[in-house]
């Protein structure tokens, strides 16, 4: 798989503009009022690593914080990670059964000691949404473990969670029940999570996905669509991504064109 995430040229540190207050506000909106322990942990993550709930660096599932692949890459960038090398462990993998084992080595500085992580994926330990992309899932898990070791991140990453951790999916989370008692919207965060995970794993353009979704559902915005339509869209785009990502990207790019020029 070669060398990925390699830094080149001069590095410019971004200013830390993440505030604990904004993180708490977003966490409350997404998952309900956090407990005192959850707030304390979020405060530490904000101050120490400048992780942002709004940027998708963290997920709150079953009362626990999990870091995301985006969050780990954010930490690696801030800490000036020299690079990450990944490879497939072919003697442990079995392409015929869609089982893949990947190795990742994260380097905190050029010529320094590498931190190794392994990740595995097969149809039995990935969510249905990403089946067919087991090799990419395995690589992501390996990179996450290497970065967690390199930067002493004790939180498990959400991408490392297998389907056994949440038999019915990570959306079965009591902290996601809206506080206004609107039962019809309870399932919407779960669909949003699935869509965000799909966008992240297949490296899709979120803006174009939203335009495609609105067109698919026949609404001005995705938020206006019914739950059934959103669920149908998520199922459709996940199948398209797994079967032919290139064709899906081509379709999404058409939403950059004026409406009259779309096929």
Backbone as CSV, one residue per row, in Angstrom:
resi,resn,N_x,N_y,N_z,CA_x,CA_y,CA_z,C_x,C_y,C_z
1,UNK,0.809,-1.209,0.000,0.000,0.000,0.000,0.846,1.263,0.000
2,UNK,2.151,1.075,0.212,3.048,2.195,0.064,3.033,3.135,1.247
3,UNK,3.443,4.343,0.975,3.635,5.348,2.014,2.512,6.368,1.943
4,UNK,1.745,6.519,3.017,0.637,7.467,3.007,0.826,8.492,4.110
5,UNK,0.070,9.561,3.998,0.103,10.629,4.997,1.529,11.181,5.179
6,UNK,2.354,11.158,4.120,3.735,11.625,4.243,3.772,13.147,4.189
7,UNK,4.407,13.777,5.164,4.542,15.216,5.189,5.628,15.649,4.226
8,UNK,5.373,16.706,3.482,6.374,17.256,2.588,6.390,18.768,2.764
9,UNK,7.564,19.346,2.635,7.682,20.781,2.721,7.548,21.289,4.146
10,UNK,7.405,22.589,4.257,7.369,23.230,5.565,6.005,23.022,6.213
11,UNK,6.007,22.809,7.512,4.769,22.569,8.257,4.351,23.863,8.962
12,UNK,3.072,24.177,8.863,2.558,25.349,9.543,1.538,24.899,10.572
13,UNK,1.791,25.190,11.839,0.891,24.803,12.920,-0.361,25.665,12.875
14,UNK,-1.521,25.013,12.902,-2.771,25.745,12.927,-3.056,26.246,14.343
15,UNK,-3.656,27.396,14.397,-3.998,27.966,15.682,-5.130,27.154,16.306
16,UNK,-5.028,26.936,17.610,-6.046,26.184,18.331,-7.257,27.077,18.556
17,UNK,-8.339,26.800,17.842,-9.541,27.609,17.978,-10.689,26.784,18.559
18,UNK,-10.400,25.588,19.007,-11.432,24.728,19.565,-11.655,25.099,21.023
19,UNK,-12.903,25.306,21.397,-13.209,25.643,22.781,-14.028,24.529,23.426
20,UNK,-13.809,24.339,24.704,-14.571,23.345,25.461,-16.055,23.687,25.434
21,UNK,-16.366,24.962,25.517,-17.772,25.374,25.532,-18.494,24.961,24.253
22,UNK,-17.848,25.171,23.102,-18.487,24.787,21.830,-18.607,23.272,21.722
23,UNK,-17.602,22.552,22.234,-17.682,21.093,22.209,-18.835,20.581,23.055
24,UNK,-19.008,21.157,24.241,-20.114,20.737,25.107,-21.459,21.053,24.454
25,UNK,-21.554,22.224,23.842,-22.807,22.609,23.190,-23.179,21.629,22.073
26,UNK,-22.200,21.249,21.258,-22.470,20.308,20.176,-22.751,18.913,20.716
27,UNK,-22.009,18.501,21.741,-22.241,17.188,22.343,-23.653,17.108,22.902
28,UNK,-24.114,18.179,23.533,-25.464,18.208,24.078,-26.505,18.086,22.968
29,UNK,-26.236,18.745,21.841,-27.193,18.711,20.727,-27.233,17.338,20.064
30,UNK,-26.077,16.700,19.919,-26.010,15.406,19.247,-26.446,14.246,20.133
31,UNK,-26.021,14.278,21.412,-26.168,13.092,22.254,-26.899,13.317,23.571
32,UNK,-27.385,14.524,23.805,-28.040,14.794,25.072,-27.056,15.314,26.106
33,UNK,-27.562,15.644,27.280,-26.729,16.214,28.337,-25.673,15.211,28.799
34,UNK,-24.379,15.544,28.675,-23.329,14.607,29.108,-23.228,14.552,30.628
35,UNK,-22.792,13.428,31.119,-22.594,13.271,32.559,-21.380,14.077,32.996
36,UNK,-21.206,14.206,34.319,-20.056,14.928,34.834,-18.751,14.297,34.400
37,UNK,-18.710,12.958,34.407,-17.498,12.252,33.979,-17.209,12.500,32.507
38,UNK,-18.271,12.467,31.685,-18.101,12.691,30.246,-17.631,14.120,29.980
39,UNK,-18.162,15.072,30.712,-17.743,16.473,30.550,-16.275,16.646,30.938
40,UNK,-15.878,16.005,32.033,-14.479,16.104,32.479,-13.539,15.531,31.425
41,UNK,-13.916,14.384,30.860,-13.091,13.754,29.825,-13.028,14.635,28.585
42,UNK,-14.173,15.222,28.214,-14.213,16.087,27.036,-13.352,17.331,27.255
43,UNK,-13.370,17.871,28.449,-12.541,19.037,28.758,-11.050,18.711,28.565
44,UNK,-10.654,17.527,29.037,-9.258,17.119,28.914,-8.877,16.903,27.458
45,UNK,-9.757,16.268,26.687,-9.480,16.016,25.272,-9.394,17.314,24.486
46,UNK,-10.234,18.280,24.842,-10.208,19.580,24.168,-8.916,20.324,24.468
47,UNK,-8.545,20.356,25.745,-7.353,21.109,26.146,-6.072,20.447,25.669
48,UNK,-6.002,19.122,25.772,-4.756,18.420,25.469,-4.533,18.224,23.985
49,UNK,-5.595,17.919,23.254,-5.419,17.552,21.845,-6.169,18.448,20.871
50,UNK,-6.908,19.430,21.385,-7.675,20.335,20.522,-8.631,19.571,19.607
51,UNK,-9.259,18.532,20.152,-10.202,17.743,19.375,-11.549,18.462,19.305
52,UNK,-12.190,18.366,18.156,-13.431,19.089,17.920,-14.582,18.126,17.636
53,UNK,-15.659,18.261,18.398,-16.859,17.469,18.137,-17.436,17.827,16.774
54,UNK,-17.445,19.114,16.457,-18.002,19.568,15.189,-17.259,19.061,13.975
55,UNK,-15.964,18.835,14.115,-15.164,18.329,12.993,-15.137,16.806,12.928
56,UNK,-15.916,16.154,13.795,-15.999,14.691,13.751,-14.814,13.993,14.366
57,UNK,-14.109,14.653,15.284,-12.940,14.033,15.913,-13.333,13.044,17.012
58,UNK,-14.546,13.157,17.517,-14.987,12.329,18.637,-16.383,11.798,18.391
59,UNK,-16.664,10.629,18.988,-18.011,10.053,18.998,-18.327,9.637,20.427
60,UNK,-19.585,9.764,20.807,-20.019,9.388,22.152,-21.015,8.244,22.025
61,UNK,-20.590,7.032,22.383,-21.404,5.837,22.208,-21.502,5.066,23.513
62,UNK,-22.724,4.720,23.875,-22.952,3.931,25.087,-22.258,4.530,26.307
63,UNK,-22.309,5.858,26.411,-21.761,6.525,27.585,-20.252,6.678,27.605
64,UNK,-19.585,6.423,26.481,-18.123,6.524,26.438,-17.684,7.323,25.220
65,UNK,-16.563,8.043,25.386,-15.985,8.765,24.261,-15.093,7.841,23.444
66,UNK,-15.174,7.992,22.130,-14.299,7.283,21.201,-13.701,8.316,20.255
67,UNK,-12.428,8.161,19.966,-11.798,9.034,18.989,-12.036,8.464,17.601
68,UNK,-12.006,9.308,16.589,-12.218,8.858,15.211,-10.903,8.913,14.430
69,UNK,-10.922,8.341,13.244,-9.751,8.392,12.366,-9.381,9.847,12.077
70,UNK,-10.402,10.682,11.851,-10.150,12.103,11.598,-9.486,12.759,12.808
71,UNK,-9.931,12.375,14.000,-9.336,12.934,15.207,-7.882,12.549,15.369
72,UNK,-7.561,11.300,15.066,-6.176,10.847,15.182,-5.275,11.517,14.151
73,UNK,-5.775,11.690,12.939,-4.984,12.399,11.925,-4.784,13.863,12.326
74,UNK,-5.787,14.433,12.970,-5.672,15.807,13.462,-4.540,15.910,14.494
75,UNK,-4.495,14.951,15.418,-3.421,14.946,16.421,-2.069,14.751,15.751
76,UNK,-2.005,13.831,14.780,-0.740,13.577,14.083,-0.245,14.829,13.372
77,UNK,-1.157,15.572,12.764,-0.765,16.801,12.072,-0.268,17.843,13.064
78,UNK,-0.992,18.020,14.162,-0.596,19.014,15.161,0.752,18.674,15.791
79,UNK,1.017,17.375,15.934,2.263,16.944,16.571,3.385,16.725,15.549
80,UNK,3.139,17.099,14.310,4.141,17.037,13.237,4.616,15.615,12.968
81,UNK,3.675,14.731,12.799,3.993,13.348,12.450,4.789,13.323,11.143
82,UNK,5.877,12.550,11.121,6.745,12.508,9.936,6.133,11.682,8.811
83,UNK,5.306,10.709,9.143,4.700,9.887,8.104,4.189,8.561,8.646
84,UNK,3.447,7.861,7.825,2.896,6.554,8.181,3.066,5.621,6.993
85,UNK,3.622,4.452,7.245,3.749,3.435,6.202,2.780,2.299,6.508
86,UNK,2.102,1.838,5.474,1.163,0.727,5.654,1.472,-0.381,4.669
87,UNK,1.126,-1.586,5.034,1.317,-2.745,4.158,0.308,-3.822,4.528
88,UNK,0.020,-4.678,3.571,-0.878,-5.812,3.803,-0.052,-6.995,4.292
89,UNK,-0.487,-7.609,5.369,0.155,-8.826,5.865,-0.446,-10.007,5.098
90,UNK,0.161,-10.328,3.959,-0.443,-11.287,3.036,-0.491,-12.705,3.612
91,UNK,0.464,-13.054,4.473,0.463,-14.409,5.025,-0.648,-14.584,6.059
92,UNK,-1.235,-13.484,6.526,-2.341,-13.561,7.476,-3.688,-13.252,6.820
93,UNK,-3.641,-12.754,5.592,-4.864,-12.358,4.904,-5.384,-13.477,4.005
94,UNK,-6.670,-13.418,3.725,-7.309,-14.390,2.838,-8.316,-13.645,1.958
95,UNK,-7.872,-13.189,0.780,-8.757,-12.408,-0.090,-10.045,-13.154,-0.468
96,UNK,-9.970,-14.461,-0.582,-11.158,-15.223,-0.980,-12.289,-15.117,0.045
97,UNK,-11.920,-14.966,1.303,-12.944,-14.837,2.351,-13.060,-13.392,2.832
98,UNK,-12.448,-12.475,2.084,-12.497,-11.038,2.395,-11.925,-10.744,3.779
99,UNK,-10.926,-11.486,4.156,-10.241,-11.228,5.424,-8.893,-10.573,5.126
100,UNK,-8.673,-9.416,5.761,-7.441,-8.670,5.519,-6.809,-8.274,6.839
101,UNK,-5.493,-8.369,6.879,-4.722,-7.908,8.029,-3.692,-6.913,7.502
102,UNK,-3.675,-5.727,8.079,-2.748,-4.685,7.641,-1.843,-4.259,8.788
103,UNK,-0.693,-3.785,8.422,0.291,-3.279,9.376,0.545,-1.812,9.074
104,UNK,0.629,-1.002,10.109,0.954,0.416,9.939,2.065,0.785,10.903
105,UNK,2.969,1.615,10.441,4.061,2.121,11.281,4.019,3.642,11.224
106,UNK,3.816,4.272,12.392,3.756,5.729,12.476,5.101,6.264,12.980
107,UNK,5.613,7.290,12.319,6.895,7.890,12.681,6.663,9.308,13.199
108,UNK,7.027,9.530,14.448,6.827,10.846,15.037,7.825,11.847,14.477
109,UNK,8.995,11.379,14.083,9.977,12.260,13.465,10.819,11.451,12.485
110,UNK,11.375,12.104,11.511,12.182,11.428,10.491,13.378,10.738,11.134
111,UNK,13.556,9.466,10.786,14.652,8.697,11.319,14.434,8.214,12.731
112,UNK,13.275,8.528,13.297,12.997,8.120,14.668,12.385,6.730,14.731
113,UNK,12.122,6.285,15.945,11.511,4.989,16.167,10.079,4.982,15.656
114,UNK,9.719,3.902,14.992,8.355,3.770,14.503,7.465,3.065,15.513
115,UNK,6.198,3.388,15.492,5.214,2.763,16.369,4.284,1.923,15.496
116,UNK,4.245,0.614,15.771,3.554,-0.330,14.902,2.164,-0.663,15.424
117,UNK,1.229,-0.736,14.510,-0.127,-1.162,14.843,-0.646,-2.106,13.772
118,UNK,-1.472,-3.065,14.173,-2.079,-4.001,13.231,-3.593,-3.835,13.258
119,UNK,-4.203,-4.058,12.120,-5.659,-4.008,12.036,-6.164,-5.129,11.164
120,UNK,-7.252,-5.755,11.574,-7.842,-6.818,10.760,-9.299,-6.506,10.500
121,UNK,-9.811,-7.030,9.412,-11.220,-6.851,9.075,-11.681,-8.001,8.203
122,UNK,-12.874,-8.459,8.459,-13.525,-9.469,7.620,-15.029,-9.254,7.761
123,UNK,-15.843,-9.921,6.962,-17.285,-9.671,7.014,-17.920,-9.881,8.384
124,UNK,-17.268,-10.640,9.261,-17.858,-10.912,10.571,-17.627,-9.792,11.580
125,UNK,-16.669,-8.896,11.325,-16.392,-7.865,12.325,-16.457,-6.442,11.782
126,UNK,-17.137,-6.270,10.635,-17.400,-4.924,10.136,-18.908,-4.744,10.016
127,UNK,-19.347,-3.518,10.064,-20.766,-3.229,9.944,-21.218,-3.451,8.501
128,UNK,-22.469,-3.824,8.304,-22.974,-4.077,6.945,-22.726,-2.926,5.993
129,UNK,-22.708,-1.711,6.518,-22.512,-0.529,5.690,-21.209,-0.559,4.905
130,UNK,-20.146,-1.143,5.482,-18.830,-1.109,4.838,-18.375,-2.486,4.363
131,UNK,-19.262,-3.456,4.317,-18.873,-4.759,3.779,-18.540,-4.616,2.300
132,UNK,-17.474,-5.273,1.905,-16.936,-5.099,0.569,-15.728,-4.180,0.569
133,UNK,-15.525,-3.495,1.684,-14.371,-2.591,1.815,-13.493,-3.020,2.980
134,UNK,-13.427,-4.331,3.207,-12.692,-4.831,4.378,-11.218,-4.460,4.372
135,UNK,-10.585,-4.424,3.202,-9.162,-4.100,3.165,-8.933,-2.670,3.635
136,UNK,-9.779,-1.749,3.199,-9.630,-0.353,3.623,-9.918,-0.200,5.110
137,UNK,-10.900,-0.958,5.601,-11.197,-0.909,7.033,-10.005,-1.410,7.843
138,UNK,-9.392,-2.505,7.371,-8.230,-3.064,8.062,-7.079,-2.056,8.092
139,UNK,-6.852,-1.364,6.974,-5.782,-0.369,6.936,-6.078,0.781,7.901
140,UNK,-7.328,1.253,7.898,-7.706,2.341,8.802,-7.498,1.935,10.250
141,UNK,-7.896,0.718,10.602,-7.717,0.245,11.978,-6.236,0.160,12.344
142,UNK,-5.412,-0.283,11.394,-3.973,-0.379,11.663,-3.371,1.003,11.886
143,UNK,-3.731,1.960,11.033,-3.239,3.327,11.182,-3.676,3.908,12.523
144,UNK,-4.941,3.670,12.878,-5.444,4.193,14.150,-4.652,3.650,15.337
145,UNK,-4.382,2.351,15.325,-3.653,1.745,16.446,-2.220,2.270,16.505
146,UNK,-1.592,2.440,15.350,-0.223,2.964,15.333,-0.184,4.389,15.890
147,UNK,-1.135,5.215,15.484,-1.167,6.594,15.966,-1.516,6.660,17.447
148,UNK,-2.388,5.786,17.912,-2.730,5.784,19.335,-1.516,5.426,20.186
149,UNK,-0.709,4.487,19.677,0.527,4.131,20.395,1.524,5.282,20.361
150,UNK,1.674,5.888,19.191,2.680,6.939,19.029,2.399,8.141,19.929
151,UNK,1.119,8.483,20.074,0.782,9.695,20.811,0.050,9.416,22.122
152,UNK,0.162,8.171,22.590,-0.371,7.789,23.903,-1.840,8.164,24.059
153,UNK,-2.652,7.770,23.074,-4.092,8.035,23.114,-4.783,6.804,23.699
154,UNK,-5.316,6.944,24.885,-5.930,5.800,25.547,-7.311,5.455,25.028
155,UNK,-7.971,6.411,24.365,-9.313,6.146,23.842,-9.259,5.172,22.676
156,UNK,-10.161,4.213,22.657,-10.296,3.347,21.488,-10.873,4.181,20.351
157,UNK,-10.495,3.874,19.128,-11.058,4.590,17.988,-12.345,3.906,17.540
158,UNK,-13.276,4.691,17.053,-14.581,4.149,16.676,-14.457,3.181,15.506
159,UNK,-13.463,3.403,14.629,-13.291,2.509,13.478,-12.803,1.125,13.887
160,UNK,-12.200,1.024,15.085,-11.728,-0.270,15.560,-12.856,-1.138,16.107
161,UNK,-14.002,-0.523,16.378,-15.116,-1.279,16.932,-15.645,-2.252,15.887
162,UNK,-15.819,-3.493,16.291,-16.399,-4.482,15.394,-17.908,-4.511,15.534
163,UNK,-18.570,-5.195,14.631,-20.027,-5.268,14.679,-20.503,-5.970,15.944
164,UNK,-19.627,-6.778,16.576,-20.015,-7.458,17.805,-20.180,-6.482,18.966
165,UNK,-19.496,-5.326,18.874,-19.588,-4.356,19.964,-20.972,-3.732,20.044
166,UNK,-21.598,-3.540,18.870,-22.952,-3.010,18.805,-23.726,-3.894,17.834
167,UNK,-24.319,-4.981,18.313,-24.965,-5.956,17.434,-25.957,-5.341,16.468
168,UNK,-26.617,-4.265,16.873,-27.588,-3.627,15.988,-27.081,-2.287,15.480
169,UNK,-25.755,-2.108,15.581,-25.159,-0.875,15.090,-24.924,0.110,16.211
170,UNK,-23.960,1.022,16.045,-23.616,1.970,17.090,-24.694,2.990,17.361
171,UNK,-25.764,2.996,16.566,-26.814,3.982,16.783,-27.702,3.629,17.955
172,UNK,-27.630,2.372,18.470,-28.420,1.994,19.634,-27.789,2.603,20.872
173,UNK,-27.929,3.879,21.015,-27.226,4.611,22.053,-28.220,5.489,22.785
174,UNK,-28.454,5.201,24.041,-29.459,5.948,24.783,-29.128,7.432,24.875
175,UNK,-27.837,7.776,24.731,-27.457,9.177,24.814,-27.837,9.947,23.554
176,UNK,-28.309,9.240,22.542,-28.692,9.926,21.315,-30.187,10.246,21.290
177,UNK,-30.939,9.847,22.293,-32.362,10.152,22.318,-32.541,11.636,22.548
178,UNK,-33.271,12.337,21.682,-33.430,13.772,21.844,-34.129,14.116,23.152
179,UNK,-33.764,15.257,23.714,-34.324,15.657,24.984,-35.711,16.252,24.854
180,UNK,-36.139,16.582,23.627,-37.452,17.181,23.468,-38.561,16.151,23.347
181,UNK,-38.197,14.876,23.429,-39.205,13.826,23.405,-39.769,13.530,22.035
182,UNK,-39.169,14.062,20.994,-39.648,13.836,19.646,-39.189,12.478,19.162
183,UNK,-40.024,11.466,19.327,-39.629,10.088,19.021,-39.339,9.886,17.555
184,UNK,-39.975,10.673,16.686,-39.778,10.462,15.253,-38.361,10.769,14.817
185,UNK,-37.622,11.565,15.609,-36.261,11.937,15.211,-35.198,11.088,15.885
186,UNK,-35.587,10.103,16.702,-34.612,9.313,17.427,-33.684,8.569,16.487
187,UNK,-34.219,8.050,15.396,-33.395,7.235,14.515,-32.524,8.054,13.583
188,UNK,-32.792,9.348,13.438,-32.044,10.144,12.485,-30.549,10.218,12.788
189,UNK,-30.117,10.384,14.043,-28.673,10.388,14.282,-27.995,9.107,13.846
190,UNK,-28.690,7.968,13.962,-28.081,6.706,13.559,-27.813,6.703,12.060
191,UNK,-28.756,7.221,11.275,-28.557,7.286,9.834,-27.461,8.284,9.504
192,UNK,-27.411,9.383,10.247,-26.351,10.363,10.026,-24.983,9.754,10.316
193,UNK,-24.902,8.974,11.388,-23.640,8.312,11.724,-23.199,7.386,10.605
194,UNK,-24.153,6.620,10.069,-23.825,5.688,8.990,-23.319,6.439,7.770
195,UNK,-23.994,7.546,7.459,-23.597,8.320,6.288,-22.223,8.951,6.487
196,UNK,-21.963,9.473,7.687,-20.648,10.072,7.976,-19.544,9.018,7.902
197,UNK,-19.841,7.823,8.409,-18.857,6.748,8.365,-18.568,6.350,6.929
198,UNK,-19.605,6.291,6.116,-19.423,5.936,4.710,-18.590,6.998,3.993
199,UNK,-18.905,8.258,4.229,-18.151,9.351,3.605,-16.686,9.275,3.997
200,UNK,-16.423,8.981,5.279,-15.053,8.915,5.775,-14.302,7.722,5.186
201,UNK,-14.928,6.555,5.188,-14.240,5.344,4.737,-13.974,5.344,3.238
202,UNK,-14.896,5.946,2.462,-14.717,5.949,1.009,-14.160,7.278,0.498
203,UNK,-13.848,8.188,1.441,-13.242,9.469,1.086,-14.074,10.201,0.036
204,UNK,-15.350,10.404,0.358,-16.273,11.090,-0.535,-16.396,12.558,-0.130
205,UNK,-16.842,13.373,-1.070,-17.035,14.795,-0.806,-18.369,14.983,-0.084
206,UNK,-18.358,15.440,1.175,-19.617,15.557,1.939,-20.641,16.472,1.280
207,UNK,-20.170,17.575,0.690,-21.101,18.515,0.056,-21.811,17.878,-1.119
208,UNK,-21.069,17.136,-1.937,-21.669,16.493,-3.096,-22.598,15.359,-2.674
209,UNK,-22.238,14.659,-1.587,-23.117,13.605,-1.073,-24.449,14.202,-0.620
210,UNK,-24.405,15.356,0.037,-25.640,16.018,0.478,-26.503,16.428,-0.707
211,UNK,-25.861,16.915,-1.767,-26.625,17.294,-2.968,-27.256,16.068,-3.624
212,UNK,-26.493,14.995,-3.681,-27.017,13.743,-4.232,-28.188,13.251,-3.386
213,UNK,-28.054,13.341,-2.071,-29.100,12.884,-1.167,-30.380,13.682,-1.352
214,UNK,-30.251,15.005,-1.464,-31.426,15.847,-1.650,-32.115,15.527,-2.974
215,UNK,-31.303,15.301,-4.007,-31.861,14.944,-5.313,-32.555,13.584,-5.243
216,UNK,-31.930,12.639,-4.574,-32.488,11.291,-4.425,-33.823,11.342,-3.685
217,UNK,-33.880,12.156,-2.619,-35.083,12.222,-1.790,-36.132,13.189,-2.323
218,UNK,-35.743,13.995,-3.317,-36.695,14.940,-3.883,-37.026,16.096,-2.969
219,UNK,-36.056,16.514,-2.145,-36.262,17.623,-1.217,-35.163,18.651,-1.403
220,UNK,-35.392,19.851,-0.842,-34.389,20.901,-0.943,-33.136,20.544,-0.158
221,UNK,-33.333,19.966,1.034,-32.219,19.541,1.870,-32.498,18.148,2.409
222,UNK,-31.451,17.476,2.854,-31.605,16.133,3.398,-32.439,16.153,4.669
223,UNK,-32.342,17.223,5.432,-33.068,17.318,6.695,-34.580,17.268,6.490
224,UNK,-35.042,17.726,5.318,-36.480,17.763,5.054,-37.037,16.410,4.638
225,UNK,-36.158,15.453,4.329,-36.603,14.144,3.851,-37.126,13.282,4.993
226,UNK,-38.012,12.360,4.661,-38.532,11.436,5.668,-37.474,10.414,6.036
227,UNK,-37.673,9.769,7.171,-36.726,8.760,7.626,-36.586,7.642,6.608
228,UNK,-37.697,7.195,6.044,-37.650,6.081,5.085,-36.827,6.445,3.853
229,UNK,-36.978,7.687,3.377,-36.213,8.109,2.207,-34.723,8.183,2.533
230,UNK,-34.386,8.720,3.707,-32.972,8.819,4.095,-32.374,7.428,4.244
231,UNK,-33.134,6.530,4.860,-32.652,5.155,5.034,-32.417,4.498,3.688
232,UNK,-33.320,4.735,2.739,-33.167,4.173,1.399,-31.945,4.761,0.706
233,UNK,-31.714,6.061,0.900,-30.546,6.697,0.281,-29.251,6.130,0.845
234,UNK,-29.181,6.000,2.165,-27.964,5.480,2.802,-27.671,4.073,2.298
235,UNK,-28.719,3.257,2.181,-28.538,1.896,1.685,-28.046,1.900,0.239
236,UNK,-28.625,2.782,-0.576,-28.262,2.857,-1.995,-26.822,3.311,-2.192
237,UNK,-26.437,4.384,-1.512,-25.093,4.924,-1.724,-24.028,3.995,-1.143
238,UNK,-24.364,3.262,-0.074,-23.386,2.316,0.479,-23.134,1.174,-0.501
239,UNK,-24.193,0.722,-1.174,-24.027,-0.334,-2.188,-23.230,0.185,-3.375
240,UNK,-23.522,1.414,-3.800,-22.794,1.996,-4.926,-21.312,2.160,-4.593
241,UNK,-21.015,2.588,-3.380,-19.624,2.779,-2.978,-18.875,1.466,-2.928
242,UNK,-19.520,0.433,-2.398,-18.869,-0.866,-2.276,-18.677,-1.527,-3.640
243,UNK,-19.658,-1.361,-4.522,-19.588,-2.032,-5.824,-18.658,-1.332,-6.808
244,UNK,-18.697,-0.001,-6.820,-17.878,0.732,-7.803,-17.696,2.170,-7.309
245,UNK,-16.672,2.380,-6.502,-16.441,3.710,-5.942,-16.187,4.738,-7.034
246,UNK,-15.437,4.355,-8.069,-15.096,5.296,-9.144,-16.358,5.817,-9.826
247,UNK,-17.305,4.918,-10.079,-18.559,5.330,-10.719,-19.348,6.256,-9.802
248,UNK,-19.323,5.973,-8.505,-20.033,6.826,-7.559,-19.403,8.219,-7.520
249,UNK,-18.071,8.276,-7.494,-17.390,9.571,-7.486,-17.738,10.364,-8.739
250,UNK,-17.817,9.677,-9.864,-18.189,10.332,-11.121,-19.604,10.906,-11.020
251,UNK,-20.504,10.130,-10.440,-21.884,10.602,-10.265,-21.919,11.813,-9.341
252,UNK,-21.154,11.751,-8.242,-21.135,12.873,-7.309,-20.572,14.128,-7.959
253,UNK,-19.558,13.952,-8.788,-18.953,15.110,-9.460,-19.939,15.808,-10.382
254,UNK,-20.937,15.061,-10.854,-21.941,15.677,-11.727,-22.751,16.724,-10.978
255,UNK,-22.764,16.635,-9.640,-23.506,17.619,-8.846,-22.714,18.904,-8.656
256,UNK,-21.524,18.967,-9.251,-20.768,20.216,-9.310,-21.155,21.026,-10.525
257,UNK,-21.900,20.365,-11.440,-22.300,20.996,-12.684,-23.661,21.655,-12.526
258,UNK,-23.954,22.628,-13.376,-25.303,23.207,-13.365,-26.339,22.121,-13.603
259,UNK,-27.520,22.314,-13.055,-28.552,21.269,-13.112,-28.895,20.841,-14.519
260,UNK,-28.924,21.810,-15.464,-29.309,21.463,-16.832,-28.262,20.617,-17.540
261,UNK,-27.026,20.572,-17.015,-25.962,19.811,-17.650,-25.816,18.413,-17.090
262,UNK,-26.552,18.101,-16.006,-26.428,16.765,-15.407,-27.040,15.724,-16.319
263,UNK,-26.427,14.489,-16.303,-26.949,13.420,-17.150,-28.302,12.952,-16.639
